[in-house]
Amino acid sequence: MTISRTSQDATEVLAELESLRVEDAPLHGGRVLAYVYDSGVPGLAEAARTALASFGEVNALDPTVFPSVGRMENDLVGWGLDLLGGGARACGLLTSGGTESCILAVLAAREDWRRRGGQGQPVLVMPVTAHAAFVKAAHLLDMRVRIVPVDPESMRARVDDVVSALDEEGESAALVVVSAPSYAHGVVDPVAAIAAAAAERGVPCHSDACIGGLVLPYLTRMGREVPDFDLSVPGVRSLSVDLHKYGYATKGASLLLFTDTAYRQGTFFTYSTWPGYPVVNTTLQSTKSAGPMAAAWTVAQTLGDEGYAVAAERAIRATDRIVEAVDAIPGLRLVGRPDSTLIALAADGEESSGGVDPFVLADRMRARGWFIQPQPAVGDLPRTVHLTVQPSSWDTVDEFTADLVAAAAECAGRAWASADPGLLEAAATLDPQTLDEQTIAELLAFAGLSTTGSGRLPDESAGIQALIEALPAPLRDRLLAGFFSLLFAPTRTG
């Protein structure tokens, strides 16, 4: 399919557009437990899409021309600050998503570090479980990343490890990152202790609550024990929370909150020494649609505090039910104990003793119509599957747990997925830096990764996941980049 050279009827084009989604995973109904955040509230998604379309052409670059932009952003930031411990001087920004929020949080810290006299290359200190967006930020901003391990049982960062890293990095340390919770395992780091240790050394702390910031406060109100994580924690200078996750807005909208305007100023870009209009960017983008902002504002206003409380209760009840089921399934175990609505599952025991391979489990659940997300082993952390539990999961939790029990029973008698030894031996001879696209395409095809058609992984993809896990990291990253490069090949008319 290519873009037409002649004009077409808009109704027919829209029908064709809708047909493109035929192989997409469903956005609603609770059967996709990653990437999707379904409130289960009737009519809410439709209201968000209406707002998205209504403001899609409004340019959020300049709130002096479009005052509605400033009003909506101030409302959303103020709501976030009220919910997440913002003091009298606190402020924030609306961004396009968690990655932009993370990049800007790192930028604010780098600029603060420079203002305080930092010399050379600044260092970002983070647990291995912190989101990859922070590594991306460091790459873009010319910072070095210092990775610290986590406790292999709780999956939380250990305060002593962070302190050792800070002391070794000394004045080069510009920022510490903690998760609330971590995406991979759903646990909250000891934010208060780490932020305090960082503050003693003059290093700001960022609390990444992108996926938990609109759930954890409501769990606290329910009387559940939730570690301190928000802007009220001494030493936490910034916090990210995504509105398009458990805020149930359309993609992409996120909040980045700060303790004060001076710290936020480090994210702003201004330039007036050119013959055009004076440029002031509060985020990485310049021109940007106000549509996602309007959708987020509409969802927040529609749900209100009461609606978010109900959504959090439904999601955590479903989480509890799944946790209870997993505790009774032979060969399967929780990795950490979830502080919020994210769950990670790993094998309980070795292959020979009936342990359930998470990669094979993901395939068996997919055959039953559920998507759970494989996560490769890293260092001493095991391979797992990830579950993002949503409010709509409460409506399907009995069916899901029954299928999980049945799928795990199937897996207990099956061999674990492993990479082909011959392929690994051949891979060891390859230099990732010298691989061309033709060689990458041949390697991917040999591994069972097609780059033609829809680009979807095969229904049985445990072997591919095992190969990804086993490859050396530089080669793995090169092949993954090559795979996506081949997926995004232009459609030409000839």
Solvent accessible surface area in square Angstrom, and as a share of the most:
residue,aa,sasa,rsa
1,M,150,0.67
2,T,55,0.32
3,I,156,0.79
4,S,47,0.31
5,R,192,0.70
6,T,102,0.59
7,S,117,0.76
8,Q,99,0.44
9,D,77,0.40
10,A,70,0.54
11,T,101,0.59
12,E,114,0.51
13,V,61,0.35
14,L,112,0.56
15,A,63,0.49
16,E,68,0.30
17,L,103,0.51
18,E,108,0.49
19,S,62,0.40
20,L,97,0.48
21,R,93,0.34
22,V,125,0.72
23,E,88,0.40
24,D,78,0.41
25,A,54,0.42
26,P,70,0.44
27,L,93,0.46
28,H,93,0.42
29,G,39,0.37
30,G,3,0.03
31,R,65,0.24
32,V,9,0.05
33,L,2,0.01
34,A,0,0.00
35,Y,143,0.54
36,V,14,0.08
37,Y,27,0.10
38,D,10,0.05
39,S,11,0.07
40,G,36,0.35
41,V,59,0.34
42,P,127,0.80
43,G,45,0.43
44,L,5,0.03
45,A,28,0.22
46,E,94,0.42
47,A,35,0.27
48,A,2,0.01
49,R,118,0.43
50,T,93,0.54
51,A,13,0.10
52,L,58,0.29
53,A,81,0.63
54,S,78,0.50
55,F,56,0.24
56,G,32,0.31
57,E,175,0.78
58,V,30,0.17
59,N,44,0.23
60,A,6,0.05
61,L,37,0.18
62,D,51,0.27
63,P,64,0.40
64,T,116,0.67
65,V,95,0.54
66,F,72,0.30
67,P,97,0.61
68,S,44,0.29
69,V,5,0.03
70,G,19,0.19
71,R,145,0.53
72,M,13,0.06
73,E,30,0.14
74,N,107,0.55
75,D,46,0.24
76,L,3,0.02
77,V,12,0.07
78,G,29,0.28
79,W,55,0.19
80,G,0,0.00
81,L,21,0.11
82,D,129,0.67
83,L,23,0.11
84,L,0,0.00
85,G,26,0.25
86,G,25,0.24
87,G,54,0.52
88,A,116,0.90
89,R,166,0.60
90,A,16,0.12
91,C,12,0.07
92,G,5,0.05
93,L,3,0.02
94,L,12,0.06
95,T,8,0.04
96,S,47,0.30
97,G,8,0.08
98,G,11,0.11
99,T,52,0.30
100,E,11,0.05
101,S,0,0.00
102,C,2,0.01
103,I,9,0.05
104,L,0,0.00
105,A,0,0.00
106,V,0,0.00
107,L,26,0.13
108,A,0,0.00
109,A,0,0.00
110,R,34,0.13
111,E,42,0.19
112,D,17,0.09
113,W,7,0.03
114,R,123,0.45
115,R,135,0.49
116,R,123,0.45
117,G,45,0.44
118,G,19,0.18
119,Q,150,0.67
120,G,72,0.69
121,Q,83,0.37
122,P,5,0.03
123,V,0,0.00
124,L,0,0.00
125,V,0,0.00
126,M,4,0.02
127,P,1,0.01
128,V,53,0.31
129,T,12,0.07
130,A,10,0.07
131,H,88,0.39
132,A,71,0.55
133,A,6,0.04
134,F,0,0.00
135,V,67,0.38
136,K,105,0.45
137,A,0,0.00
138,A,2,0.01
139,H,147,0.65
140,L,103,0.51
141,L,24,0.12
142,D,101,0.52
143,M,11,0.05
144,R,105,0.38
145,V,40,0.23
146,R,63,0.23
147,I,79,0.40
148,V,5,0.03
149,P,70,0.44
150,V,4,0.02
151,D,38,0.20
152,P,57,0.36
153,E,139,0.63
154,S,32,0.21
155,M,2,0.01
156,R,62,0.23
157,A,3,0.03
158,R,92,0.34
159,V,45,0.26
160,D,109,0.57
161,D,38,0.19
162,V,2,0.01
163,V,34,0.19
164,S,55,0.35
165,A,1,0.01
166,L,4,0.02
167,D,83,0.43
168,E,120,0.54
169,E,22,0.10
170,G,38,0.37
171,E,163,0.73
172,S,33,0.22
173,A,4,0.03
174,A,0,0.00
175,L,0,0.00
176,V,1,0.00
177,V,0,0.00
178,V,1,0.00
179,S,2,0.01
180,A,0,0.00
181,P,4,0.03
182,S,2,0.01
183,Y,57,0.22
184,A,27,0.21
185,H,10,0.05
186,G,0,0.00
187,V,0,0.00
188,V,1,0.00
189,D,1,0.01
190,P,41,0.26
191,V,1,0.00
192,A,45,0.35
193,A,47,0.37
194,I,1,0.00
195,A,0,0.00
196,A,45,0.35
197,A,11,0.08
198,A,0,0.00
199,A,52,0.40
200,E,139,0.63
201,R,92,0.34
202,G,41,0.40
203,V,8,0.04
204,P,6,0.04
205,C,0,0.00
206,H,0,0.00
207,S,0,0.00
208,D,11,0.06
209,A,0,0.00
210,C,14,0.08
211,I,10,0.05
212,G,0,0.00
213,G,0,0.00
214,L,5,0.03
215,V,2,0.01
216,L,0,0.00
217,P,17,0.11
218,Y,2,0.01
219,L,1,0.00
220,T,77,0.45
221,R,141,0.51
222,M,80,0.36
223,G,68,0.65
224,R,89,0.33
225,E,169,0.76
226,V,24,0.14
227,P,46,0.29
228,D,98,0.51
229,F,11,0.05
230,D,26,0.13
231,L,13,0.06
232,S,75,0.48
233,V,7,0.04
234,P,108,0.68
235,G,20,0.19
236,V,2,0.01
237,R,68,0.25
238,S,0,0.00
239,L,0,0.00
240,S,0,0.00
241,V,1,0.01
242,D,1,0.00
243,L,3,0.02
244,H,20,0.09
245,K,37,0.16
246,Y,3,0.01
247,G,2,0.01
248,Y,18,0.07
249,A,10,0.08
250,T,29,0.17
251,K,117,0.50
252,G,20,0.19
253,A,0,0.00
254,S,0,0.00
255,L,0,0.00
256,L,0,0.00
257,L,0,0.00
258,F,0,0.00
259,T,35,0.21
260,D,11,0.06
261,T,73,0.42
262,A,65,0.51
263,Y,1,0.01
264,R,53,0.19
265,Q,103,0.46
266,G,10,0.09
267,T,3,0.02
268,F,55,0.23
269,F,114,0.47
270,T,84,0.49
271,Y,105,0.40
272,S,79,0.51
273,T,109,0.63
274,W,112,0.39
275,P,141,0.88
276,G,34,0.32
277,Y,117,0.45
278,P,95,0.60
279,V,21,0.12
280,V,79,0.45
281,N,15,0.08
282,T,46,0.27
283,T,6,0.04
284,L,96,0.48
285,Q,69,0.31
286,S,41,0.27
287,T,92,0.53
288,K,37,0.16
289,S,54,0.35
290,A,0,0.00
291,G,0,0.00
292,P,28,0.18
293,M,7,0.03
294,A,2,0.01
295,A,0,0.00
296,A,3,0.02
297,W,68,0.24
298,T,30,0.17
299,V,0,0.00
300,A,14,0.11
301,Q,104,0.46
302,T,82,0.48
303,L,18,0.09
304,G,27,0.26
305,D,67,0.35
306,E,139,0.62
307,G,15,0.15
308,Y,4,0.02
309,A,35,0.27
310,V,78,0.45
311,A,3,0.03
312,A,2,0.01
313,E,74,0.33
314,R,56,0.20
315,A,0,0.00
316,I,2,0.01
317,R,105,0.38
318,A,0,0.00
319,T,2,0.01
320,D,57,0.30
321,R,86,0.31
322,I,2,0.01
323,V,19,0.11
324,E,117,0.52
325,A,20,0.16
326,V,0,0.00
327,D,88,0.45
328,A,82,0.64
329,I,11,0.06
330,P,113,0.71
331,G,10,0.10
332,L,5,0.03
333,R,88,0.32
334,L,17,0.08
335,V,2,0.01
336,G,10,0.10
337,R,134,0.49
338,P,29,0.18
339,D,26,0.14
340,S,1,0.00
341,T,0,0.00
342,L,1,0.00
343,I,1,0.00
344,A,1,0.01
345,L,0,0.00
346,A,1,0.00
347,A,15,0.12
348,D,74,0.38
349,G,39,0.37
350,E,120,0.54
351,E,84,0.38
352,S,112,0.72
353,S,81,0.53
354,G,24,0.23
355,G,1,0.01
356,V,0,0.00
357,D,2,0.01
358,P,1,0.01
359,F,1,0.00
360,V,9,0.05
361,L,0,0.00
362,A,9,0.07
363,D,7,0.04
364,R,32,0.12
365,M,0,0.00
366,R,57,0.21
367,A,71,0.55
368,R,67,0.24
369,G,40,0.39
370,W,3,0.01
371,F,57,0.24
372,I,3,0.02
373,Q,24,0.10
374,P,27,0.17
375,Q,24,0.11
376,P,49,0.31
377,A,31,0.24
378,V,82,0.47
379,G,82,0.79
380,D,113,0.58
381,L,14,0.07
382,P,42,0.26
383,R,33,0.12
384,T,2,0.01
385,V,0,0.00
386,H,0,0.00
387,L,0,0.00
388,T,0,0.00
389,V,0,0.00
390,Q,0,0.00
391,P,0,0.00
392,S,6,0.04
393,S,4,0.03
394,W,56,0.20
395,D,100,0.52
396,T,25,0.15
397,V,5,0.03
398,D,94,0.49
399,E,88,0.39
400,F,3,0.01
401,T,17,0.10
402,A,63,0.49
403,D,30,0.15
404,L,0,0.00
405,V,76,0.44
406,A,41,0.32
407,A,0,0.00
408,A,1,0.01
409,A,72,0.56
410,E,75,0.34
411,C,2,0.01
412,A,41,0.32
413,G,75,0.72
414,R,111,0.40
415,A,78,0.60
416,W,60,0.21
417,A,14,0.11
418,S,87,0.56
419,A,14,0.11
420,D,77,0.40
421,P,106,0.66
422,G,44,0.43
423,L,23,0.12
424,L,53,0.26
425,E,129,0.58
426,A,51,0.39
427,A,6,0.05
428,A,81,0.62
429,T,113,0.66
430,L,54,0.27
431,D,69,0.36
432,P,22,0.14
433,Q,156,0.70
434,T,103,0.60
435,L,15,0.08
436,D,81,0.42
437,E,92,0.41
438,Q,118,0.52
439,T,45,0.26
440,I,0,0.00
441,A,29,0.23
442,E,102,0.46
443,L,39,0.19
444,L,7,0.03
445,A,69,0.54
446,F,145,0.60
447,A,24,0.19
448,G,39,0.37
449,L,12,0.06
450,S,62,0.40
451,T,38,0.22
452,T,105,0.61
453,G,82,0.79
454,S,72,0.47
455,G,16,0.15
456,R,126,0.46
457,L,60,0.30
458,P,53,0.33
459,D,97,0.50
460,E,97,0.43
461,S,7,0.05
462,A,11,0.08
463,G,41,0.39
464,I,12,0.06
465,Q,19,0.08
466,A,2,0.01
467,L,17,0.08
468,I,31,0.16
469,E,36,0.16
470,A,49,0.38
471,L,11,0.06
472,P,70,0.44
473,A,49,0.38
474,P,85,0.54
475,L,3,0.01
476,R,53,0.19
477,D,85,0.44
478,R,75,0.27
479,L,19,0.10
480,L,65,0.32
481,A,59,0.46
482,G,2,0.02
483,F,13,0.05
484,F,110,0.46
485,S,53,0.35
486,L,41,0.20
487,L,55,0.27
488,F,162,0.67
489,A,67,0.52
490,P,110,0.69
491,T,84,0.49
492,R,191,0.70
493,T,75,0.44
494,G,106,1.02
